Amino acid sequence: MRYLILTAAFFLLIPGFVSAHASMASLYATSGPHLIDVGYDPESPQVGKRFLIDVALRAGSETAPEVEYDSVWVRMSRERATYLATGVMNSSMGPTTLVITLPEEAEGTMTLAMRFEKDGVTVAEHNFELPVAPRERSLFENMYLIGGASLLAGLILAFIAVRIRRYTQGG
């Protein structure tokens, strides 16, 4: 019994291998001989919420090894409004990651432009189109709205009741 418990504990304590995109939605595009692999979370990006992007450049397919690059230039825009343009260095450990909170301007169809560079030369580039949902009110925000409306309705009813009482008492 002791060996069974020790064996189970051993396997539970070993961290499992998890893909960078395991719980994310993915976008893929071919650029020359390379495959641009973009994982993002949440699956339905939303204004006012955190948006995480992991990027990788692969040698032709999803399972191929990664191609070396120095940095990736990322531009997020909608129509003529740019709300992020930045370079992100290739991470030496783990995926190259960018985390932002999407501004109000992002609502609609966002263009996510990626350009991978090595030694100042463009290795691969592509523009992705991604829908961004409007901001949803949280339950907490809705409770404030309902509470405020109830308070206002109560005050109006109290004012009307006082007026009716004064009117019926001849005052």
C-alpha positions in Angstrom: 0.0 0.0 0.0 2.9 2.3 0.9 4.4 1.8 -2.6 1.1 2.6 -4.3 0.8 5.9 -2.3 4.5 6.8 -3.1 4.0 6.0 -6.8 0.8 8.1 -7.0 2.5 11.0 -5.2 5.5 10.8 -7.5 3.3 11.1 -10.6 1.2 13.9 -9.1 4.2 16.0 -8.2 5.9 15.8 -11.7 4.8 18.8 -13.7 3.2 17.8 -16.9 4.2 19.3 -20.3 1.7 21.8 -21.4 1.7 23.5 -24.8 1.8 27.3 -24.8 -1.5 27.3 -26.7 -3.2 24.4 -24.8 -6.0 26.5 -23.4 -6.0 29.3 -26.0 -7.5 29.9 -29.4 -5.0 30.0 -32.2 -4.4 31.8 -35.5 -2.1 30.4 -38.1 -0.7 32.0 -41.3 2.0 31.0 -43.8 4.6 33.6 -44.6 7.1 32.2 -47.1 8.5 28.9 -45.7 7.4 29.8 -42.1 4.2 29.3 -40.2 3.2 32.2 -37.8 1.5 30.7 -34.8 -0.4 33.1 -32.6 -2.2 31.8 -29.4 -4.6 34.2 -27.7 -6.8 34.2 -24.6 -9.7 34.7 -24.1 -11.1 33.1 -27.2 -13.5 36.0 -27.6 -11.5 39.2 -26.9 -13.5 41.9 -25.2 -13.1 45.6 -24.6 -11.9 46.5 -21.1 -10.6 42.9 -20.5 -7.1 41.4 -20.3 -5.9 40.0 -23.7 -2.9 37.7 -23.8 -1.0 36.8 -26.9 1.7 34.1 -27.3 3.6 34.1 -30.6 5.8 31.5 -32.2 7.5 31.2 -35.6 7.7 27.7 -36.9 9.5 26.0 -39.9 6.4 25.3 -42.0 3.9 23.4 -39.8 2.3 23.5 -36.4 4.5 20.6 -35.1 7.7 21.9 -36.7 10.5 23.3 -34.6 10.6 27.0 -33.9 12.6 29.3 -36.1 14.9 31.7 -34.4 14.0 35.4 -34.5 15.2 38.4 -32.4 11.9 40.3 -32.0 8.4 40.5 -33.2 6.7 43.8 -34.0 3.1 43.9 -33.0 0.5 46.4 -34.2 -3.1 46.4 -33.1 -5.5 48.7 -34.9 -9.0 49.2 -36.0 -9.7 51.0 -39.2 -7.4 54.1 -38.9 -6.9 54.0 -35.1 -3.8 52.4 -33.8 -3.9 51.6 -30.1 -0.8 49.5 -29.8 2.4 49.4 -31.7 5.4 47.8 -30.0 8.3 45.5 -30.4 8.5 42.4 -28.2 11.9 40.6 -27.8 12.0 36.8 -28.3 11.8 35.2 -24.9 14.7 32.9 -24.0 12.4 30.9 -21.7 8.8 30.1 -22.6 6.7 31.7 -25.3 7.0 35.3 -26.4 4.1 36.9 -24.7 2.2 40.2 -24.7 -0.6 41.1 -22.3 -2.7 44.2 -22.7 -6.2 45.5 -21.7 -8.1 46.2 -24.9 -9.3 49.8 -25.1 -12.8 51.0 -26.3 -11.3 51.7 -29.7 -10.7 48.0 -30.2 -14.4 47.1 -30.5 -15.2 45.7 -33.9 -12.8 43.9 -36.1 -9.2 44.4 -34.9 -6.2 44.0 -37.2 -3.4 42.2 -35.4 -0.2 42.8 -37.5 2.9 40.7 -36.8 6.4 41.1 -38.2 9.2 38.8 -37.1 12.7 40.1 -37.4 16.2 38.5 -37.2 19.3 40.8 -37.3 17.1 43.7 -38.6 15.7 41.7 -41.5 12.0 40.7 -41.8 11.7 36.9 -41.6 7.9 36.6 -41.7 4.9 38.9 -41.5 1.1 38.7 -41.6 -2.0 40.7 -40.7 -4.8 38.8 -38.8 -8.4 40.0 -38.4 -9.9 39.3 -35.0 -13.4 40.3 -33.7 -13.5 42.2 -30.4 -16.7 42.2 -28.5 -18.1 45.2 -26.6 -17.6 45.5 -22.9 -19.9 43.4 -20.8 -21.1 44.8 -17.5 -20.3 42.6 -14.6 -22.9 41.6 -12.1 -21.3 44.0 -9.6 -21.8 46.9 -12.0 -25.3 45.8 -12.8 -26.2 45.7 -9.1 -25.0 49.3 -8.7 -27.2 50.3 -11.6 -30.3 48.4 -10.2 -29.7 49.8 -6.7 -29.4 53.4 -8.0 -32.5 53.0 -10.1 -34.4 51.5 -7.1 -33.3 54.4 -4.8 -34.4 57.0 -7.3 -37.8 55.3 -7.8 -38.2 55.1 -4.0 -37.4 58.8 -3.6 -39.9 59.7 -6.4 -42.6 57.5 -4.8 -42.0 59.1 -1.4 -42.2 62.6 -2.9 -45.5 61.7 -4.5 -46.9 60.2 -1.3 -46.0 63.3 0.7 -47.6 65.5 -2.0 -50.8 63.4 -2.0 -50.9 63.4 1.8 -50.6 67.2 2.0 -53.2 67.7 -0.8 -55.7 65.4 0.9 -55.2 67.0 4.4 -55.7 70.4 2.9 -52.2 71.6 3.6 
